[in-house]
Amino acid sequence: MAKNPERRVRTGNRRRGAKRNKTRHHRNLHLTNLQVGYMQKLQRRCFFAGANSLNKLLAIFQLVFVYSYIQNNVDDDALSTLVLAVLHLSVASFVNSTHIFGVCERFDYFLYDITEEEEDGIYIPPRQNIRFHSWDDQLCYDKTNFTKSQLLRIYNCFGLQTIANQNNGFIKVPTGHLNAHGRICCYNFHPEELFLYTMMRMKTGDDITQMAYIFGGSTKRWSFAWRWIMVYLDARYTNIIGHQGLLRFVDQFPAFYDAINEKVKKNWVHNVDHRNGTYMETEGLAFLPFDIFGFIDCSIDACRRPLSGPAGDYEGAGRKEFHDIVQRAFYTGYKKLHGIKVETVFLPNGISTVFGPVSARQSDVAGVLQMSKLNEFLIAIQQNRQHEYQALGDGVYGTGGMRCVRSYFSSAAGQPPLTEYQRVCNRAIKRCRQSIEWNYGKMSRDFEICSHPKQNMLGKRNPYAIEQLRVAHLLTNISTCLKGDQASGTRMFDCRPPILEDYLRL
């Protein structure tokens, strides 16, 4: 159950407050730091005015009693006049304090109370209990980019139903808290509802509040479910998403080389001048000069600035601890943003493996490649084989001098320039290497959650941006298994992707 919202005792309305005291999904409840400071001043003034009004009221009762006693028992006109003057001043001060108190109360009501009309505008429907039978085939495709039959195949592979069968048909998602009996508090989710929620949010990139308008229920409830499913899928398919997934395809490296070799042999047409529509046909290569099985590259996804904002909701609050170190650690001067970087190896059959994400501050070769140890891994898995195949990257990978990771023909300073044959080879191979860029574009297009920096937040108490990005790569591979892609098609490498059940087999 969601926590009951705090309400004003006198009016029964919900109250606005500091962001740290309100859920981030109720934007109308949030106050800026300046507004929080003004609210504190207003409430402080209201408190002092109320206390002064109460003190004056008590003093008035005492002065009335004294004045009556003097009038009846003491024949002193001067003293009576003095007490009467003090009584009048007390009444005037009481009236003024009461007026100030009323003004502050009205300001506090107008500025920080949410009326019933405004509260009706943030109404979130109850749980809708969405299942596979709730959506037709077209609606499934519009919301997830998969048909209903494809969703059922993915659902059966994910193993969610097996987990639910162990808990009376529901998946228990722990909240990290204990109830009064010492038991772990959990939310119960139907596996079909949780699966459809995950697939739709990955596709649309909507936040939890927007998703709650469709699936219903508390946003806090869905936040626990989203973190759980991301961690679950990443842990379940770690050996498939990561570079260790290349072990499944090492026997197909010769076939991948042949597919790339056949592509570079084909003649290709390119525009010479797009203004007048002239083009030129270039003859393909006689053979592929490198023993390559796939392509390697790194991509950067923008994220929110970590540990931004003040350390507290009060006037003069300082910055969060270590904010400068953390923000500098994730900032890249190349893209001029804070982000995370992944290293991707793309195969001609449309499947990719990833390492990371890591900080976008790391360089491709001296940083990420050394962290992933991909060169050493490729050497190890190809021992005692007739040929040793390589992964080809862009120009930056030509500076490492590695056995299984290389780049195009290059000419450094002080060396002879490239020959015409080498330049032709580079152009032909670059046409093949652009397929990895298509894969990045496909993931950003089909799963828009990766395109929103607000969905990649690292400075949270329980961050899941890393698992979320890895799951997006997993779903891109699943889409390739079910529908193919531009790289594995007949116009590129003509290399069929694996069957979904074989790819997701543990």
Secondary structure by P-SEA (a helix, b strand, c coil): ccccccccccccbbbbccccccccccccccccaaaaaaaaaaaaaaaaaaaaaaaaaaaaaaaaaaaaaaacccccaaaaaaaaaaaaaaaaaaaaaaaaaaaaaaaaaacccccaaaaaaaccccccccccccccaaaaaacccccaaaaaaaaaaaaaaaaaaacccbbbbbcccccccccbbbbbbcaaaaaaaaaaaaaacccaaaaaaaccccaaaaaaaaaaaaaaaaaacccccccccccccccaaaaaaaaaaaaaabbbbbbcccccbbbbbbbbbcccccccccccbbbbbbbccccccccccccccccccaaaaaaaaaccccccccbbbbbbbbccccbbbbccccccccccccccccccaaaaaaaaaaccccbbbbbbbccccccccccccccccccccccccccaaaaaaaaaaaaaaaaaaaaaaaaaaaccccccccccccccccccaaaaaaaaaaaaaaaaaacccccccccccccccccccccccc
